[in-house]
Amino acid sequence: MKLDILYEDKYLLILNKPAGIAIHPSIRHFENTLSNGVKYYYDTISLDRKIRIVNRLDKDTSGVVIFAKNEYIQDSLIYQMQNGLFKKEYIGIVQGYVKENSGIINAPIARKEGSIIERCVSDTRKRSSYSF
């Protein structure tokens, strides 16, 4: 698998994940996952590291995925995400016509109850603003 490496140093590997690729192996997607590709890449550069995913994206979502190259970096970044110190920006794609400067979606996003994948609007998380 060809990896689209956005940034790499001795602590991080940051990739641009295309849509249609699962992040890690599962029952439905055991092979050809981004984690499999990273493991192969590490092997080709003789880097003996465990695959440490910092953030995940759905299989059909494209975007930036961060892999930490050690446990300390992974834990530090996850801590930052859990405590609102890590900034994430999302771009939504809509079908049809949206008037310029038509508004802001300002709604909190959280994990949908009973799901480890789906997200929903919820008052349990900090608010995120999205401008269109």
KELUM-263822 format. One record per atom (N, C-alpha, C, O): atom name; x, y, z. Coordinates in steps of 0.001 Angstrom, whole numbers, m for minus. Layout:
# residues N
REC atom       x       y       z
REC   CA       X       Y       Z
...
***
This chain:
# residues 132
REC atom       x       y       z
REC    N     854   m1177       0
REC   CA       0       0       0
REC    C     896    1235       0
REC    O    1854    1318     769
REC    N     583    2178    m854
REC   CA    1332    3423    m895
REC    C     766    4353     171
REC    O    m430    4644     186
REC    N    1644    4817    1064
REC   CA    1222    5728    2121
REC    C    1460    7169    1683
REC    O    2502    7488    1109
REC    N     499    8027    1954
REC   CA     630    9453    1687
REC    C    1117   10107    2985
REC    O     314   10529    3818
REC    N    2435   10183    3142
REC   CA    3033   10698    4372
REC    C    3051   12224    4329
REC    O    3667   12829    3451
REC    N    2361   12833    5295
REC   CA    2325   14291    5404
REC    C    3486   14803    6247
REC    O    4022   15882    5992
REC    N    3872   14014    7264
REC   CA    4949   14412    8169
REC    C    5472   13166    8868
REC    O    4723   12239    9178
REC    N    6776   13174    9106
REC   CA    7368   12076    9873
REC    C    8618   12572   10574
REC    O    9425   13300    9996
REC    N    8766   12167   11834
REC   CA    9998   12381   12575
REC    C   10192   11166   13478
REC    O    9532   10146   13278
REC    N   11073   11251   14456
REC   CA   11337   10074   15283
REC    C   10203    9784   16264
REC    O   10215    8740   16917
REC    N    9224   10683   16382
REC   CA    8118   10502   17312
REC    C    6776   10207   16638
REC    O    5931    9515   17205
REC    N    6587   10731   15430
REC   CA    5274   10686   14781
REC    C    5365   10257   13323
REC    O    6366   10484   12642
REC    N    4294    9635   12872
REC   CA    4053    9396   11454
REC    C    2642    9913   11196
REC    O    1678    9394   11758
REC    N    2519   10927   10353
REC   CA    1221   11536   10076
REC    C     883   11293    8613
REC    O    1635   11661    7711
REC    N    m277   10659    8402
REC   CA    m676   10240    7064
REC    C   m1964   10902    6617
REC    O   m2798   11294    7434
REC    N   m2111   11021    5303
REC   CA   m3362   11421    4693
REC    C   m4066   10130    4291
REC    O   m3625    9438    3373
REC    N   m5162    9804    4979
REC   CA   m5884    8556    4714
REC    C   m6955    8787    3653
REC    O   m7808    9661    3806
REC    N   m6909    8006    2584
REC   CA   m7989    8116    1596
REC    C   m9254    7411    2086
REC    O   m9189    6530    2943
REC    N  m10377    7793    1549
REC   CA  m11629    7102    1858
REC    C  m11560    5677    1317
REC    O  m10881    5414     325
REC    N  m12264    4765    1972
REC   CA  m12344    3385    1505
REC    C  m11338    2441    2132
REC    O  m11314    1256    1800
REC    N  m10506    2943    3034
REC   CA   m9515    2103    3703
REC    C   m9793    2122    5199
REC    O   m9919    3187    5803
REC    N   m9888     934    5790
REC   CA  m10078     837    7242
REC    C   m8778    1196    7952
REC    O   m7693     991    7408
REC    N   m8887    1721    9147
REC   CA   m7713    2119    9921
REC    C   m6960     905   10462
REC    O   m5737     824   10353
REC    N   m7696     m27   11041
REC   CA   m7046   m1188   11652
REC    C   m7809   m2462   11314
REC    O   m8988   m2409   10964
REC    N   m7139   m3606   11417
REC   CA   m7800   m4874   11090
REC    C   m9025   m5126   11968
REC    O   m9039   m4800   13155
REC    N  m10030   m5703   11365
REC   CA  m11248   m6100   12074
REC    C  m11785   m7357   11388
REC    O  m11185   m7855   10435
REC    N  m12876   m7847   11861
REC   CA  m13478   m9044   11259
REC    C  m13808   m8799    9792
REC    O  m13615   m9687    8962
REC    N  m14302   m7608    9459
REC   CA  m14692   m7294    8086
REC    C  m13512   m6857    7208
REC    O  m13550   m7007    5987
REC    N  m12480   m6323    7834
REC   CA  m11356   m5758    7081
REC    C  m10048   m6226    7713
REC    O   m9392   m5464    8423
REC    N   m9675   m7455    7461
REC   CA   m8480   m8001    8090
REC    C   m7205   m7575    7374
REC    O   m6172   m7365    8010
REC    N   m7275   m7447    6060
REC   CA   m6107   m7071    5272
REC    C   m6320   m5698    4644
REC    O   m7426   m5159    4651
REC    N   m5235   m5145    4101
REC   CA   m5275   m3863    3384
REC    C   m5818   m2718    4236
REC    O   m6565   m1871    3746
REC    N   m5440   m2698    5513
REC   CA   m5811   m1586    6385
REC    C   m4639    m613    6469
REC    O   m3513    m945    6099
REC    N   m4918     581    6954
REC   CA   m3851    1563    7105
REC    C   m2787    1056    8083
REC    O   m1594    1259    7862
REC    N   m3215     403    9152
REC   CA   m2258    m158   10113
REC    C   m1370   m1214    9464
REC    O    m173   m1271    9745
REC    N   m1942   m2048    8601
REC   CA   m1134   m3035    7861
REC    C    m100   m2316    7006
REC    O    1060   m2727    6955
REC    N    m513   m1245    6337
REC   CA     394    m482    5501
REC    C    1514     162    6307
REC    O    2662     198    5864
REC    N    1181     672    7494
REC   CA    2199    1278    8357
REC    C    3174     214    8852
REC    O    4381     452    8895
REC    N    2661    m953    9225
REC   CA    3546   m2038    9674
REC    C    4518   m2422    8555
REC    O    5711   m2601    8802
REC    N    4019   m2546    7349
REC   CA    4887   m2875    6213
REC    C    5927   m1770    6008
REC    O    7101   m2061    5779
REC    N    5504    m512    6091
REC   CA    6426     615    5946
REC    C    7509     567    7018
REC    O    8692     718    6715
REC    N    7103     356    8280
REC   CA    8089     250    9362
REC    C    9086    m874    9076
REC    O   10288    m714    9290
REC    N    8585   m2002    8596
REC   CA    9470   m3135    8279
REC    C   10473   m2769    7184
REC    O   11640   m3151    7257
REC    N   10015   m2023    6161
REC   CA   10912   m1684    5047
REC    C   11999    m691    5448
REC    O   13055    m644    4816
REC    N   11751     109    6500
REC   CA   12778    1047    6964
REC    C   13465     534    8237
REC    O   14174    1274    8920
REC    N   13236    m749    8535
REC   CA   13851   m1410    9709
REC    C   13530    m690   11019
REC    O   14402    m519   11870
REC    N   12289    m277   11170
REC   CA   11835     371   12394
REC    C   10987    m627   13170
REC    O    9867    m940   12766
REC    N   11504   m1117   14261
REC   CA   10814   m2121   15072
REC    C    9928   m1407   16095
REC    O   10340   m1172   17231
REC    N    8723   m1071   15681
REC   CA    7792    m346   16540
REC    C    6413    m986   16497
REC    O    6006   m1566   15490
REC    N    5709    m866   17606
REC   CA    4316   m1265   17685
REC    C    3487    m200   16962
REC    O    3846     978   16974
REC    N    2398    m601   16342
REC   CA    1501     343   15669
REC    C     658    1019   16737
REC    O    m129     367   17422
REC    N     827    2335   16877
REC   CA     137    3110   17918
REC    C    m684    4218   17256
REC    O    m158    5278   16918
REC    N   m1964    3959   17079
REC   CA   m2859    4915   16441
REC    C   m3287    5957   17473
REC    O   m3699    5610   18580
REC    N   m3188    7218   17110
REC   CA   m3603    8292   18007
REC    C   m5067    8657   17754
REC    O   m5836    8818   18702
REC    N   m5451    8786   16505
REC   CA   m6837    9115   16167
REC    C   m7314    8173   15067
REC    O   m6516    7600   14325
REC    N   m8610    8030   14981
REC   CA   m9175    7122   13988
REC    C  m10171    7880   13116
REC    O  m10751    8886   13525
REC    N  m10348    7367   11911
REC   CA  m11383    7868   11010
REC    C  m12170    6674   10500
REC    O  m11627    5575   10389
REC    N  m13427    6873   10193
REC   CA  m14240    5812    9611
REC    C  m13631    5350    8291
REC    O  m12891    6094    7647
REC    N  m13939    4141    7899
REC   CA  m13407    3559    6661
REC    C  m13657    4463    5465
REC    O  m12766    4649    4636
REC    N  m14839    5020    5365
REC   CA  m15191    5823    4195
REC    C  m14891    7310    4360
REC    O  m15329    8125    3548
REC    N  m14151    7666    5399
REC   CA  m13780    9056    5638
REC    C  m12306    9255    5302
REC    O  m11460    8436    5660
REC    N  m12014   10339    4617
REC   CA  m10619   10678    4322
REC    C  m10161   11724    5324
REC    O  m10973   12449    5899
REC    N   m8855   11794    5527
REC   CA   m8323   12808    6428
REC    C   m7013   12410    7055
REC    O   m6404   11410    6677
REC    N   m6587   13200    8012
REC   CA   m5297   13031    8668
REC    C   m5405   12002    9790
REC    O   m6307   12060   10627
REC    N   m4458   11055    9786
REC   CA   m4364   10052   10852
REC    C   m2956   10113   11423
REC    O   m1969   10150   10688
REC    N   m2886   10124   12746
REC   CA   m1601   10227   13437
REC    C   m1239    8895   14071
REC    O   m2045    8283   14772
REC    N     m18    8459   13815
REC   CA     549    7277   14455
REC    C    1708    7748   15327
REC    O    2599    8454   14855
REC    N    1695    7357   16599
REC   CA    2802    7672   17503
REC    C    3814    6547   17421
REC    O    3454    5383   17245
REC    N    5072    6901   17550
REC   CA    6123    5889   17458
REC    C    6581    5376   18816
REC    O    7485    4545   18901
REC    N    5941    5884   19898
REC   CA    6186    5300   21222
REC    C    4977    5555   22115
REC    O    4131    6394   21807
REC    N    4907    4829   23212
REC   CA    3756    4884   24101
REC    C    3584    6262   24748
REC    O    2458    6733   24908
REC    N    4682    6903   25117
REC   CA    4608    8214   25761
REC    C    3949    9242   24844
REC    O    3075    9991   25281
REC    N    4359    9282   23586
REC   CA    3788   10234   22637
REC    C    2307    9928   22411
REC    O    1480   10840   22384
REC    N    1972    8654   22250
REC   CA     572    8264   22065
REC    C    m272    8713   23262
REC    O   m1318    9338   23083
REC    N     172    8401   24469
REC   CA    m575    8784   25671
REC    C    m696   10299   25801
REC    O   m1750   10808   26183
REC    N     379   11023   25484
REC   CA     355   12485   25582
REC    C    m663   13090   24624
REC    O   m1413   13988   25007
REC    N    m699   12612   23385
REC   CA   m1639   13149   22408
REC    C   m3081   12769   22740
REC    O   m3991   13580   22568
REC    N   m3292   11555   23209
REC   CA   m4641   11142   23610
REC    C   m5112   11979   24795
REC    O   m6274   12382   24845
REC    N   m4222   12242   25746
REC   CA   m4555   13110   26881
REC    C   m4980   14494   26379
REC    O   m5974   15051   26844
REC    N   m4224   15038   25433
REC   CA   m4560   16350   24885
REC    C   m5935   16339   24231
REC    O   m6704   17287   24392
REC    N   m6255   15275   23494
REC   CA   m7568   15183   22842
REC    C   m8672   15105   23883
REC    O   m9703   15762   23741
REC    N   m8469   14314   24925
REC   CA   m9496   14132   25955
REC    C   m9734   15397   26777
REC    O  m10801   15567   27368
REC    N   m8746   16275   26812
REC   CA   m8848   17473   27636
REC    C   m8992   18763   26828
REC    O   m8760   19854   27348
REC    N   m9370   18635   25571
REC   CA   m9648   19798   24737
REC    C   m8423   20621   24365
REC    O   m8552   21791   24007
REC    N   m7238   20028   24443
REC   CA   m6005   20740   24122
REC    C   m5531   20454   22703
REC    O   m4548   21036   22245
REC    N   m6213   19579   22024
REC   CA   m5844   19116   20687
REC    C   m6894   19647   19726
REC    O   m8073   19330   19881
REC    N   m6510   20434   18752
REC   CA   m7475   21050   17855
REC    C   m7695   20180   16620
REC    O   m6742   19787   15947
REC    N   m8947   19890   16336
REC   CA   m9325   19160   15125
REC    C  m10267   20043   14321
REC    O  m11146   20698   14882
REC    N  m10084   20059   13025
REC   CA  m10988   20787   12149
REC    C  m11578   19807   11150
REC    O  m10882   18930   10637
REC    N  m12863   19964   10881
REC   CA  m13562   19097    9948
REC    C  m14099   19928    8796
REC    O  m14505   21076    8978
REC    N  m14096   19349    7634
REC   CA  m14694   19980    6469
REC    C  m15838   19078    6017
REC    O  m15646   17886    5775
REC    N  m17018   19658    5907
REC   CA  m18174   18902    5453
REC    C  m18410   19123    3972
REC    O  m18236   20232    3465
REC    N  m18801   18081    3288
REC   CA  m19122   18175    1866
REC    C  m20624   17959    1729
REC    O  m21169   16967    2215
REC    N  m21270   18886    1074
REC   CA  m22718   18788     894
REC    C  m23047   18700    m582
REC    O  m22298   19169   m1439
REC    N  m24183   18090    m855
REC   CA  m24653   18002   m2232
REC    C  m25744   19047   m2402
REC    O  m26623   19186   m1551
REC    N  m25680   19768   m3493
REC   CA  m26665   20808   m3730
REC    C  m26039   22176   m3575
REC    O  m24814   22298   m3576
REC    N  m26848   23196   m3442
REC   CA  m26376   24565   m3389
REC    C  m26504   25105   m1968
REC    O  m27576   25040   m1366
REC    N  m25408   25635   m1437
REC   CA  m25409   26277    m129
REC    C  m24988   27726    m350
REC    O  m23930   27991    m922
REC    N  m25815   28654     103
REC   CA  m25488   30068     m66
REC    C  m24228   30411     722
REC    O  m24020   29915    1829
REC    N  m23388   31271     132
REC   CA  m22165   31708     802
REC    C  m22512   32388    2122
REC    O  m23475   33151    2204
REC    N  m21722   32105    3150
REC   CA  m21931   32660    4495
REC    C  m23349   32410    4994
REC    O  m23973   33294    5581
REC    N  m23853   31204    4759
REC   CA  m25230   30890    5135
REC    C  m25384   30538    6605
REC    O  m26507   30368    7079
REC    N  m24279   30423    7340
REC   CA  m24438   30181    8763
REC    C  m23346   29318    9351
REC    O  m22402   28908    8676
REC    N  m23508   29062   10615
REC   CA  m22566   28248   11369
REC    C  m23335   27132   12052
REC    O  m24372   27371   12670
REC    N  m22833   25933   11943
REC   CA  m23371   24822   12721
REC    C  m22548   24789   14001
REC    O  m21336   24581   13955
REC    N  m23192   24989   15131
REC   CA  m22507   25020   16412
REC    C  m23170   23991   17313
REC    O  m24152   24285   17995
REC    N  m22620   22774   17307
REC   CA  m23252   21687   18043
REC    C  m22197   20774   18634
REC    O  m21172   20518   18001
REC    N  m22434   20282   19838
REC   CA  m21479   19354   20448
REC    C  m21587   17973   19811
REC    O  m22682   17502   19506
REC    N  m20442   17334   19616
REC   CA  m20408   16002   19022
REC    C  m19887   15012   20064
REC    O  m18911   15288   20762
REC    N  m20546   13863   20161
REC   CA  m20116   12819   21089
REC    C  m20376   11455   20453
REC    O  m21034   11357   19418
REC    N  m19867   10438   21066
REC   CA  m20114    9071   20606
REC    C  m21580    8731   20852
REC    O  m22115    8998   21928
REC    N  m22220    8144   19852
REC   CA  m23615    7736   19974
REC    C  m23717    6608   20989
REC    O  m22916    5674   20966
REC    N  m24700    6691   21878
REC   CA  m24861    5670   22914
REC    C  m25029    4290   22286
REC    O  m25831    4103   21371
REC    N  m24266    3336   22787
REC   CA  m24343    1970   22291
REC    C  m23480    1697   21073
REC    O  m23498     585   20546
REC    N  m22721    2690   20612
REC   CA  m21872    2506   19439
REC    C  m20457    2974   19743
REC    O  m20256    3964   20447
REC    N  m19487    2257   19210
REC   CA  m18105    2709   19355
REC    C  m17653    3478   18115
REC    O  m16532    3983   18067
REC    N  m18526    3563   17117
REC   CA  m18163    4210   15862
REC    C  m18990    5461   15598
REC    O  m18430    6518   15305
REC    N  m20294    5359   15696
REC   CA  m21164    6466   15301
REC    C  m21074    7646   16261
REC    O  m20837    7479   17458
REC    N  m21271    8858   15702
REC   CA  m21261   10087   16477
REC    C  m22633   10751   16361
REC    O  m23384   10502   15418
REC    N  m22940   11600   17339
REC   CA  m24220   12296   17338
REC    C  m24058   13625   18065
REC    O  m23028   13883   18688
REC    N  m25091   14467   17978
REC   CA  m25110   15709   18736
REC    C  m25441   15359   20177
REC    O  m26386   14614   20440
REC    N  m24650   15905   21128
REC   CA  m24845   15572   22539
REC    C  m24287   16692   23406
REC    O  m23288   17314   23047
REC    N  m24917   16952   24533
REC   CA  m24429   17976   25456
REC    C  m23291   17470   26334
REC    O  m22811   18208   27194
REC    N  m22853   16240   26138
REC   CA  m21788   15693   26980
REC    C  m20405   16092   26532
REC    O  m19434   15798   27230
REC    N  m20273   16752   25392
REC   CA  m18958   17146   24863
REC    C  m18924   18651   24635
REC    O  m19961   19310   24562
REC    N  m17710   19178   24523
REC   CA  m17536   20593   24204
REC    C  m18137   20896   22838
REC    O  m18177   20037   21957
REC    N  m18596   22108   22679
REC   CA  m19173   22524   21403
REC    C  m18095   22704   20341
REC    O  m16989   23163   20628
REC    N  m18428   22342   19144
REC   CA  m17564   22559   17988
REC    C  m18329   23398   16990
REC    O  m19521   23180   16774
REC    N  m17660   24349   16386
REC   CA  m18304   25205   15395
REC    C  m17830   24849   14003
REC    O  m16654   24556   13788
REC    N  m18750   24877   13068
REC   CA  m18438   24588   11673
REC    C  m19050   25699   10843
REC    O  m20256   25932   10916
REC    N  m18243   26385   10059
REC   CA  m18722   27470    9213
REC    C  m18877   26971    7782
REC    O  m18041   26222    7275
REC    N  m19948   27395    7148
REC   CA  m20200   27038    5754
REC    C  m20436   28296    4957
REC    O  m20669   28228    3751
***
